[in-house]
Amino acid sequence: MNDSNYIEKITDSEVIGICVKSPDGTVQSQNKTCKEICGDQKSKICTEGCMALYKKNIEGTSCIGTQTFRAQNTGDSLYDIVMLNDGEQLITILCLLNEKHKTDIEYFKQFGLTGRELEIVGLVIQGNTNKEVSEKLFISKSTIKSHLNSIYRKIPAHAVTVLRKKR
């Protein structure tokens, strides 16, 4: 596959959204997936979703460069978001994580985790902190830590490292 075919494949992807904006946030171009996520925003100034994250994150700093936002909820789906700013254009790449997380949970099922432990693993994989997990499950942080220690004893060392990096 030559480079131009690969770029077309990514642009037509159902799991990768691409949006190009001017420095003021005016949408210049969106692929089909981005339009499904955000609606057709061409020629409109975008202030929601990834742009709200971006504006909050760059406040008081130089905006040229790359910003990455892991496991962000946009609508009813979870995305990793990369925003590239060269000073002339702001390019947003959204990567749908829902299927990846389902696959990750399937991987952890083989280690005999309880239903609650799998629920906690799922929330950790999505990038939630212990505090956020405890709030979502209405249990104490010490209970979360107990569950995590139990999970760590059941899974291989490399998987423990992966989970710890997610938090």
C-alpha positions as CSV (number, residue, x, y, z in Angstrom):
1,M,0.0,0.0,0.0
2,N,1.5,3.3,-1.0
3,D,1.5,6.4,1.3
4,S,-1.5,8.1,-0.3
5,N,-3.7,5.0,-0.1
6,Y,-2.8,4.7,3.6
7,I,-3.8,8.3,4.2
8,E,-7.1,7.8,2.4
9,K,-7.7,4.6,4.5
10,I,-7.1,6.6,7.8
11,T,-9.3,9.5,6.5
12,D,-12.1,7.0,5.8
13,S,-11.7,5.1,9.0
14,E,-14.7,4.5,11.3
15,V,-12.5,4.6,14.4
16,I,-10.4,7.7,13.7
17,G,-11.9,11.1,13.5
18,I,-9.9,13.9,11.9
19,C,-10.7,17.6,12.0
20,V,-8.6,20.6,10.7
21,K,-9.2,24.0,12.2
22,S,-7.8,27.5,11.7
23,P,-6.0,29.1,14.7
24,D,-9.2,30.7,15.9
25,G,-11.0,27.3,15.9
26,T,-12.9,27.7,12.7
27,V,-13.4,24.2,11.2
28,Q,-11.9,23.9,7.8
29,S,-12.4,20.2,7.2
30,Q,-13.7,17.0,8.9
31,N,-13.7,13.4,7.9
32,K,-17.0,11.4,8.1
33,T,-16.2,10.0,11.6
34,C,-15.6,13.4,13.0
35,K,-18.9,14.6,11.5
36,E,-20.6,11.7,13.2
37,I,-19.1,12.6,16.6
38,C,-19.5,16.4,16.4
39,G,-21.9,17.1,13.6
40,D,-21.0,19.0,10.5
41,Q,-19.1,22.0,11.9
42,K,-17.5,23.2,8.6
43,S,-17.0,27.0,8.7
44,K,-18.1,27.2,12.3
45,I,-16.0,28.1,15.3
46,C,-15.6,25.0,17.5
47,T,-15.7,25.6,21.3
48,E,-17.0,22.2,22.5
49,G,-15.5,18.8,23.2
50,C,-11.8,18.5,22.3
51,M,-11.5,22.3,21.8
52,A,-12.7,23.0,25.3
53,L,-10.1,20.5,26.6
54,Y,-7.4,22.1,24.4
55,K,-8.2,25.7,25.4
56,K,-8.2,24.8,29.1
57,N,-4.9,23.0,28.7
58,I,-3.0,25.7,26.7
59,E,-4.2,28.6,28.8
60,G,-1.1,30.8,29.6
61,T,1.3,28.8,27.4
62,S,2.5,28.7,23.8
63,C,-0.1,26.8,21.8
64,I,2.3,25.5,19.1
65,G,3.0,21.8,19.6
66,T,1.1,18.7,20.5
67,Q,-1.4,18.1,23.2
68,T,-2.7,14.6,24.1
69,F,-5.8,13.7,26.1
70,R,-6.2,10.1,27.0
71,A,-9.6,8.3,27.4
72,Q,-11.9,11.3,27.1
73,N,-15.7,11.0,26.9
74,T,-17.2,12.6,23.9
75,G,-20.9,11.9,23.6
76,D,-21.4,8.3,24.6
77,S,-18.0,7.1,23.4
78,L,-14.4,7.1,24.7
79,Y,-11.5,8.6,22.7
80,D,-7.9,9.3,22.8
81,I,-7.4,12.7,21.4
82,V,-4.2,14.2,19.8
83,M,-4.2,17.8,18.8
84,L,-1.4,19.2,16.6
85,N,-0.8,22.9,16.2
86,D,1.7,24.3,13.8
87,G,0.6,27.9,14.2
88,E,-1.4,27.8,11.0
89,Q,-3.7,24.9,11.5
90,L,-4.9,22.9,14.4
91,I,-5.3,19.2,13.5
92,T,-7.4,17.0,15.8
93,I,-7.2,13.2,15.7
94,L,-9.7,11.3,17.7
95,C,-9.2,7.5,18.1
96,L,-12.3,5.5,19.3
97,L,-11.4,3.3,22.3
98,N,-14.7,1.5,22.9
99,E,-13.7,-1.7,21.0
100,K,-10.1,-1.6,22.4
101,H,-11.4,-1.5,25.9
102,K,-13.8,-4.4,25.3
103,T,-10.8,-6.4,24.0
104,D,-8.8,-5.4,27.1
105,I,-11.5,-6.6,29.4
106,E,-11.7,-9.9,27.6
107,Y,-8.0,-10.3,28.2
108,F,-8.4,-9.8,31.9
109,K,-11.3,-12.3,32.2
110,Q,-8.9,-15.2,31.8
111,F,-7.3,-14.5,35.2
112,G,-10.4,-15.4,37.2
113,L,-11.2,-11.8,38.3
114,T,-14.5,-11.3,40.1
115,G,-17.2,-9.2,38.5
116,R,-16.4,-6.2,40.7
117,E,-12.7,-6.6,39.9
118,L,-13.4,-6.6,36.2
119,E,-15.6,-3.5,36.7
120,I,-12.7,-1.8,38.4
121,V,-10.2,-2.9,35.7
122,G,-12.6,-1.4,33.1
123,L,-12.7,1.9,34.8
124,V,-8.9,2.0,35.3
125,I,-8.3,1.1,31.6
126,Q,-10.5,4.1,30.8
127,G,-8.0,6.3,32.7
128,N,-10.0,6.9,35.9
129,T,-8.0,7.6,39.1
130,N,-8.7,5.7,42.3
131,K,-10.8,8.6,43.5
132,E,-12.9,8.7,40.3
133,V,-13.4,4.9,40.5
134,S,-14.5,5.1,44.1
135,E,-16.9,7.9,43.3
136,K,-18.4,6.0,40.3
137,L,-18.8,2.8,42.2
138,F,-19.8,4.5,45.5
139,I,-17.1,2.7,47.5
140,S,-14.2,4.0,49.6
141,K,-10.7,4.6,48.2
142,S,-9.4,2.0,50.6
143,T,-11.8,-0.6,49.2
144,I,-10.5,0.3,45.7
145,K,-7.0,-0.3,46.9
146,S,-8.0,-3.6,48.3
147,H,-9.6,-4.7,45.1
148,L,-6.6,-3.5,43.1
149,N,-4.2,-5.4,45.3
150,S,-6.3,-8.5,44.8
151,I,-6.3,-7.9,41.0
152,Y,-2.5,-7.4,41.0
153,R,-2.0,-10.8,42.7
154,K,-4.1,-12.6,40.0
155,I,-2.6,-11.0,36.8
156,P,0.8,-11.3,35.2
157,A,3.5,-8.7,36.1
158,H,3.4,-7.0,32.7
159,A,-0.4,-6.5,33.1
160,V,0.1,-5.0,36.5
161,T,2.6,-2.5,35.0
162,V,0.0,-1.5,32.3
163,L,-2.8,-1.0,34.8
164,R,-0.5,1.1,37.1
165,K,0.4,3.4,34.2
166,K,-3.3,3.9,33.3
167,R,-4.0,5.5,36.8
